[in-house]
Amino acid sequence: MKSLVIVESPTKARTISKFLGKDFVVESSFGHVRDLPSSTLGVDVEHNFEPKYVIPRKASPHVKKLKELAKKSDAIVLATDEDREGEAIAWHLTQALGLENSKSPARPAGGQNTISKQIQNSKNTKTQKQDIKNVQRIVFHEITKKAIEEALHHPREIDINLVNAQQARRVLDRIVGYKLSPFLWKKIVRGLSAGRVQSVAVRLIVDREREIEKFRPEEYWTILAHVDKEPPFSAGLWHIDGKQLEKLSIGSQKQADDIIADLADASYTVASIEKKETKRSPHPPFTTSTLQQAASQRFGFSARQTMRLAQQLYEEGLITYMRTDSLNLSTEAVAAARTFIQSEFGTSYTLSHARTFKTKSKGAQEAHEAIRPTDVTRTPASVAKNLDKQQQKLYEFIWQRFVATQMPEAVFDATSIDIESKGKRAAYVFRATGSMLRFDGFLKVYPLKTEDTLLPELSRGEKLNILGLEPKQHFTEPPPRYTEASLIKMLEKNGIGRPSTYAPTIGTIQERNYVQKNEAKRFQPTEMGMMVTDMLVEHFPNIVDVTFTAAMEETLDKIAAGSEDWVPAIRAFYEPFEELLQTKYKTVEKQTADEQTDEVCDKCGKPMLIKNGRFGKFLACSGFPDCRNTKRLPQDSLGIKCPSCTNGDIIQRRSKRGKVFYGCSAYPACTFALWDRPTGEKCKTCESMMVEKGGNIVCSNKECKKNEL
């Protein structure tokens, strides 16, 4: 009989099956096989918060098939992912498949036989029923032949502490969502939701928006001296009477003009020249968070898109596990990188000692590795034919980042020139800085923006001819709105969520229409997002408190480490929360944000009101519930007629996920829509609309040659 290996996905199963012989059958569970019910709380709050798991309908056929295979197998190997989620899936599989003695799995005590020995033993004895010794858990950081074989020779039992940590998170999230969402329905509008992590993320965005609203710009000026040399260069005013200028030191045009007037007849002399070597070190290897941030900045990928692509690369065996907050690199992987670098780039690009990185992430979990290629010799060019364009981009990015970690620093020659000038009222110093790349080091494989600023060769005491002084007006700017990258960075910095939660959280808050991305791809809260946040801040401050949420994450870490029990931790949260919730049901008034309009209902003649709904504002009859007439709010037209129906106008709209698109005002009668902003011009080749894309004007017809950037 064969041994059954169970993983989460068909792709992962297909990859692993290539490495195992005919004695193994590799099957997929197609994700979770058990979950809390969708129609009820599913948690017995009166009896130690016991979850009432069910097998979802879509999982039933997979569970049935796995049960049949398990009965025929000598051994069952649970090879789900190595994190808490994967550990929980493994445990749920033992429950769903009815494997004996699997209800209270424990950490291994050591001295276990290897799975290979157990398989051999099982072939020599007639097995009447499944036994716990035949159910083993294996983990691996990468899907390679060596890693799989190594894992099979070192199996363990399911780690119940990791399972409990995941179960505690699931129960906490269910309690908050299931208990608090109906409260929001009653006090604001139906269809709203609250979440333990999502509500904090929305609050960060709302708080930033309020900072921007309160911000008042301050004027300040800078002064540049343009020097007549070859090559010509500019120096900025740096000191006045020996005191370094602050950003707002020159606060008006009059002050700037007074300084320029004071220097009207002044001479300029080189006071000092400082030359020094500066170095730029490579970034650490990618973690989940930094990969999501960097892919957003470089490629414009969403966090969800990045994780989808990374999952595909992992399941194809090209990269290590993609949910990690560790900067660790295996000794073997580093040695392979150093050998590759020596071979490809030579001794000057090879470090004398391996470079290591220390994990600084708040609450870093389990001893995972950073994200890296599984085989450094599989260069981006060598695997490109097997990947689509987006997969190629991400793989190359990960490969470059990893190789760069074991290459020398880039070396620059930095020059700083101070120029003195004495006016009638004060002494002034202007400063110019320049930098030239001397040795590219790690930049050879991981290109970053480095602009050389060449300064002429000068000598101390040299007199300079100034072409002119240029005053420049500036204004202080408000803090920027969050991008996906900066929001993930803030969540990680504050210990909110974990590698597996960043992408789902960002997706959820957009789908709930609490935040939207503007045209600069930065998050802005919707009115509904601000209203819900304000209510939670006032009445349930802990739910949206950064420190409280981070402390809960630390508690989950302790549960995973076995130093804290999950039931008391849930109880400590639940009891005061439930008491507060019941009080607020009685004391909080329903919030209405209805606005009066001059429009009358075309069905009953009563006034129409502007109401807030889950997906934004809309017109509704004041005669509700007798009259249920609703309408879309009129939207500003782009001044472009719809090319499809020729009756409606093209207006800016948002999808349910908050993404901007451009559609016909006659919707739903006309469904014409574009993702990119139309210009109003028609393509001379195919007559389709021209649109703005990536700073260029292209044809909206993907089949047209004019569509290419």
N, C-alpha and C positions, 0 to 999 in steps of 0.2 A: 504493500500500500504506500501511497505517497504522503508527503507532508504538505499541509495547507499553509501558505503564507498569505496573510491578509493585510492590504494597504488601503489608503483612502481613495485613490483615483485610478482610473483605467490606464492613464499614461504612465504613472509610477509603476503600476503592475507590469505593463509591457516592458519597461526599461529593466526592471529587476529580473524578469523572467529570462532575459538574454544572458544573465550571469549565472543562473542556477541550472542544474541538470534536470534530467527526466524524473528524478525522485521528488521534485517539488512542483506544486500547482500554485500559481500566484493569482489571487483574485482581489477584486476591489469591493470595498463596502459602499462606494459612491458617497463618501462623506459620513455624516453622523447617522447612526442607526437608531438612536433614541434621543428624545428631547422632551422638554416640558410641553404640555398641551397648549394649543393656541387659544382655546376657548375659555379656559379657566386659569386661576392663579397657578395651580399645579404645585403648590408648596404648602405642606401642612404646618402652619405656624404654631399650632397648639402642641405638636409632637416633634420637637427638635428640628423643625423646618425640613422635614423629610420631603425630598422631591418626589413627585408622582410622575415618573417618566412613562412615555408612550412611544410606540414605534410609528413614526409618521407614515401615511399611506404610500408616499413615493419610495420609502425605504423597505416596505414589506416584501416585494419580490426579491430584493437583494438579500435580505435576511433569510428568506426561505431557501434561496440557492446556497448561501453560506452554511446553513444548518445541514443541508444534504451533503455538502462536501465535507463538513467537519465529521459527520458520522463515518464517512469512508476513510478518513485520514488517520495515520498513526500519531501525528503531532500537529498542533496548531501553533503557528508562529505569528505573533501580532507585531507587524512591522510598520505601525503608524508613526507619524512625525514625532520628533524627540521633545517637543515642548509640552506644556500643560494640556493644551487642546488635544494633541495627539495621544497623550497618556489617558485622557478621559475617553477618547474614542475607543482605545484598546480595552478599557474597563467596561464600557458599554457593550462592546462586542461579546465579552465573556458573559454578560448578563443576558443579552438578546439571544445568544446562541445556546444558552442553558448549559454552559460548561461547568462541571462539578467543582465545588469548593472555590468558586470565583467571586462570591459575594463579599468577602472580606480580604481582599488581596493585601499583602504586606511587602515591605522591603525585603530583598534577599538577605539571608543570614550569612551567605558566602558558602564556598565549597560545593557549588552546584556542578552537576555534570554538564557537559556541553550539549547543545541540541543535537549535534551530530552523533554523540554517543547514545543519546536518548532515542534517536531515530533508529539506530542500529539495534538497540535493545528491544525496541518495540517490534522489530521485524522477527525477532527470535521468540516472542511470546504471543500467545493468543489473547488479544485485548477484548474484554466483554463490554466495557464502557469507557468513556473518556475519563482520564485521570489528570489531576492538576499538574503532575510532573511533565505531562505532554503539552501543556499550555505554557508557552514561553513568550516573553517580551524581548524584542531586540530593538536597539536604537543605533542610528548612524548619522553622521553629519553630512554625508554626501552619498549619492547613488552611483557607486563604482563597484566593480567586481571585488576589489580588495576590501573595501569598506563593508560590503554585504557579507563576504566570507568571514571577516573578522567579527562582525556582529553575531553571526550564527554560532561561532565558537565561544562567545561570551554572552549567553542569554541571561536574563534576569526575570524576576517576577514584576508585576505591575507595582509602581510606586504610588501607594494610596495617598501619600501626602500631596503629590502633584495633582492627583485626581480630586482631592478635597479642595485644593486651591481653585481649580477650575470650577468645581461645583459651587463653591462659595461665591465666586464671581457671578455665575449664572443665576444663582438664587437672589443675590443682592440686586442684580440688574432687573430680574423679573419683579421683585417686590417694589422697587422704585417705579418701574414703568407701569406695572399693572395697577398699582395703588394710586399713583400721582396723576396719571393721564386722565382718568375719569374726573378727578378734581378739576383739572384744567378744562375739560369739556363742560362741566357745570358752571364754572366761574368765568369762562371766556367764550369758547366756541367748540363744538364737537370736532373730533378728528385730530386734535392736538396730541402731542406726546411729550413725555419728559424722560430723561435717561440719566443715569448716574455720571457718565463721562460726557455724553453729548451736551448736556445742559451747561457743564463747565466750559466746554469749547465755545458754545454760543455766547456765554457770558464774556469770555475773553474778547470776542469780536464786538459785542455790544459796548463793553467798557472802552475799547479802542475808538469806536465811533463817537462816543461821548467826549473822549479826550480831543478828538479832531474838531467836534462842534464847539468846544470851549476855547480852542486854540486861537490866539490873536497874534498874527505875524508881527515881527519886529524888523525894522529896517536896519541894514548895516552896509558899509562900503569897504571895498578893498582898492588898493592902488598898485598898479603894475608899472614898472620901469622897463621900457623896451630898449635893449642895448644893441648898439651898432657894431656887431662883430661878425666874424664868419666861423661857424654859423651864427646867425642872430639868435638871441634868446631873451627871455623876460625874467625879471626878478620881482618878487612881491614885497611890499613894505612889511617889515618884520618887527623892528624896534623903534621907539621914539624916546630919546634921552635915556637910553639904557634899559627901558622897560618894554618887555615883550607885549605885543598887542593881543588883546583878547578878541574873540569873534565879533563882539558888539562894540569894540572900542571906538570905531568911527561910525557914528550913528546917523549922520545926515550928509546930504550933498554939500552943505555949507562947510562942515568940518573937512570933508575931502577937498573941497576947493581951496580952503585956507591952507592946507598942507601943501597942495600943488603950488599955490601962490608963494608960499614960504621958500619953495625950492626953485623959484623962477630962474635965479642966476647961479644956482649951486653947481659945484663940480662933483664928480663921482669917482671914487677910488676903490680898488680892490683891497678890502681890509683883511680877509683871510680866505684860504682855500683848504678845505679838509677833504682828503681822499681816504676812503676806507673800503674794506671788503665786507660785503653783506651776503648772507646766505638765506636761501629759502628751502625749507624742509618739505618733503612730501606729506600729503595728508595721510591719516591713518586709513586702514582698509575700511570698506563700507560696513556699516550696521544697517538694520532695517530703516531706522530714522534718517541716517545721512544719505542712504541710497535714494529714499523718497524725495528728500530735499534737493539733492544734486540733480536727479533726473527731471524734477520739476523745473529747476533753473536752466538746465542745459537743453532739454528737449521739449519742455512744456507738458510732460506727462503728468497726469493726475496721480495721486498716491495709489488709488485703486488700480489704475492702469499699470503702474510700475510693479505692484505686487502680483498682478495677473501675469505679466511677462516674466518676472523673476520665478514665479511658481512653475511656469512652463520650462524655463531653463533648468531649474532644479530637477524636475521630474524627467527631463531628458538626460540627466546625469552630467550637465555642463558646469553647474555651480553648486556650492555648498548650500546648506539650509538657509532660507532667506528671511526667517523670522528670528532675529538675534539682536541683542544689545551688547555683545561681546566684541572686543578688539583682538582677541587671541588668534594666533595663527599656529597651525601645527608645525612641529620641527621639520617634518618631512616636506610639507608644502613650501616652507621657507628655503630649505636646502635645494629643492627642485627649482625654485625661482632664481636662486643665486647661480646655479649651474647654467640655467637658460640665459641669464644676463651675461655671464662670462662668455658663453658661446656666441651669442648674437651681437653683443656690443663691446666686448673686450674688457680688459683689466681696469681701465680708467672709470668704467661705469659699474664696477663690482665693489661692494663694501668689504672692508676687511673683517667685519663682524656683522652678524645678523642684527637687523633693527627690530626692536620689540615695542609694543604699545600697551599702555595701561588703560583699562576700562574705567572711565569716569562717570558713566551714566548712573543716574540716581536709581537705586533699586535694581541694578543689573541682575538678571536671572541666570539660572543654570549655566554650567560651564560649556557653552557653545563656542563655536569658532565664529570669526567674522565672515562676511560674504566674500568668497573668492572663487576663481575657477578651480574645478577639480583636477585639471591637468594643464599646467602652464604652457606645455608645448602645443596645446590646441589653440593656436593663435586665432584671432578674429577672422583673418582671411581664410584659414583652413576650415572653419565651420560655417562660413557664410552661406554656402550653397544649401545647407540644411535648415536655415532660419529665414523668417520673413524680415523685412527691413527694420521693424521696431525691435524685434528680438536681437538682431545684429547690433543695433545701437547700444542696447543695454548690456549685452555680453561684452562688447568691446570696452565699454565704460568700466565694467567690473574688472575685466582682465587688465586694462591699463592701470587702474588704481592699485590693484594688488602688486603687479610687477614694480610699479613706482615705489612701493614701500621698501623695497630692498635695493634701491639705487641711491647714489650720492645726492647731496643737496645741490641745488643750482647756485652758482656763484655769480655775484654781480659786483661791478666796480661802481661804487656810489661816490658822487662828488657834491660838495656843498660850498657855494661861493657867497660870501658876505660882501656887500658893497656899501661903503660909507658915503654919506653926503651931509653937509652942514648947511642948514638954512639960517635965516636971520633970527628965528625964535627957538629953534630946536635942532638937535642932531638926529639923523635918521640912518637906519640900516635896512637895506633891501637884501633879500636872500633868494638865490636860485639853486635848485637841486637837479641833479641829473643822475642817470643810472644806465649802465651798459651791461648786457649779459656777457660774462666771460666764459662760463662753462655751463652747458644746459643741464647736466646731471639727469635727474628724474624727469625733467621736462621733455626729454627725448621721446618718452613713451606716453606721458600724461600732459599734453599741451595745455597751458593756461595762458591767459592774456598777460603779456609782458611787453610793455612799450618802452623802447630805448629812448632816452632823452639825452641827446648829445650836447655837451657844453664845450665851448672852445678852450684851448690851452691858454691860461692867463697866469700872470705872476703877481705876487703880493706887492701892493703899492702902485700898480699899473693904473693909469688914468683911463677912464672910459667915456665914450661919447654916447649920450642918451638921445634916442630918436624922439622920445616923448613919454609923458606920464599919462596913464589911462586910469581914470576912476571907474569903478564898476559897482553898480547898485545890486544889492541882494536883499532877500527877505528870509527870515527863519521859516522853516517848514514844520508842519505838524507831524506827529509820529505817523509812519505809513500804515495803511491798512494791511492786514495779514494776507499773505499769499498762502498757498498750501504748504510751501516749504517753511515759511516763517512760523506758521501756526503749529506745524509738527514740532519744530524746534522748541517753541514755547511749551507745548504739552510735555515734551521729554524733559526739558529743563526743570519743570515744576513737578515731575514725577507723576503725571496724570496719564493713566492708561499704560499700555505696554506695546511692544513691537507689533503684536497681532491686532491691536485695536485702533491704531492711528487711521489707516485707510477706511475701515468701516465707519468710524466716527465722522470723518470728514464727508463721506458719502451720505450718511444719515441726515446730518444737519442741513444739507442741501435738498435732499428729497423731502424733508419735512417743511421746506420753504421757510426756515428760520433765518437762513442767510442766502445771499446770492453773490455770484461773481460779477463784477462790473467789467467793462470792456478792457480794462488793464489786468484782468484775471485776479483781482483782489477782492476779498470778502467784505461785503456790506450786510448788516442785519436788515431784515425786512421789518415792517411795522409790527407784524405778528411776533417775530423773534424778539423784538424789544419789549413788547407787552408781556410775553410769557416770562422773559428773563426778569423783568421788574417785579412780577408777581412772586416768582421763586425767591428772588433776593429779599423781598420784604417778609415773606411768610415761611419760607423753607431755606434759610440762609446756608445751612450745612450742605444742602444738595448742590449748590452752585459755588461753594467755597473751595478755592484752590488747595489750601492747606489741609482741609478736612478730607478732600478726595485723595490727595497724595498720601495722607496717613492711612487711608483705607487700602491703598495699593501696597503700602509697607506691611500692613496686616496680612494681606494675601501672600506676600513674599514669605512671611513667617510661617504661615500655614503650609506653604510649599516646602519649607525647610524642616517641617515637623516640630517647630518650637511653639506653635500655638494651635489650639483646636478650632475648627471652623464653626461649630454650633454656637459656642459662647460669643464668638466674634459677630455672628449674624444677629444674635439676640441683643447684644449691646447696641447695635444699630437700630434694630427693628422696634423695640419697645418704646423708646422716646419718639421715634418717627411716627409710629401708629397713633400714639397719644396726641401728638401735635396735629396730625392729619385730621383726626376726628374733631378736635377743637376748631380747626380752620374751616371745616365744612359748615360749622354753626355760625362762625363770626365773620367770615369774608363775604362781602357783597359781590354779586355778579358784575363783571366789568363789561360795559358796552361802549363801543366807539362808533356808534351809528351817527352818520352825518345827514342832515336834512338836504334835500335837493328841490329844485323847481320842477323836476320831471314828474309826470303822473303816469300811473300804471295804465298800459294800453289794454288791459283786460278788465280791470274793475274801477279804474278812475281814481284810486287812492294815491297819496304821495309815494314816490319811490325814495328809498334810503340807500346810502352808501354803507355797506356792511363789510366787516373784516371776516374773511373766510380762511380756511387752512392754506389756500394757495393765493391769498392776497385779497384785495378789495373787489367788490362787485355790487351791482345794483339789485335791490330786492324790494318787493312790494311791502309797504307797511301794514297791509291787511293780512299778513301771514298769521295763523296757518290757513285761514279761509282762502286766501289767494297765494299761490306759490310761484308767482311770476318772478323770474330773475333774468338779468342781462349782464353782459360784459360791460365794463366801464369804457367809454370812448377813449381811444389812445391817440397819441400824437402821430400823425402820418409823416413818412419820410418825403412826401411830395412825389411819390413814384406810383404810377398806376400798376395794378397787378397784371402781368403779361399773360396770365392764364385765363382769367374771367373778364378782364378789362373793366370791371365795374368797381371792385374794391381797391383800396390803397394798401401799399406795403407799410406795415407797422412793426415796431420792435416788440417782441414778446419774449416770454420765458417758458421753458419747458418745466415739467413737474420737478425736475432735478435742479432747477434754477439756472440752466444754461440759456444764454441769450440766443434767440434766432429771429428771423424776419419772415413774417407770414402775411397772408391776405386778411384785411379787415372784415371780409365777408365770410370768414370761417364760422360755422362748419360747412357752409354751402360750397366754399372754395378752399381746397387744402394746399394751395401752393405755399411752399416754404423754402427758405435758404438758411444755412448756418452762418454764411458770411454776409456782411453789410453790402447791399447793392448800391451802385453808383448812379443808376438811372440811364447809363449808356448801354447800347447793345453791341454785342460782338460782331465785328465786320465779317467774320468767317461763317458763323452759324446762327446769328441773330439772337442768341441767348443773352441773358443779363450779365453784365460785367460786375464783379464784386471786388471788395478790398480784402486782400489776404496776404498776411506776412509783410505788410508794408508795400505790397505791389497791387496792381490792378490786373485781374485775370478773369477768364471766362468761367461762368458758373457751371458750364457743361463739362463734365469730367472727360468726355470723349473728344472734346475739342483740343487742338494743339495749343490754342491760346490759354488753356488751363494751366500749363506748366509755369512754375515760378522761375 
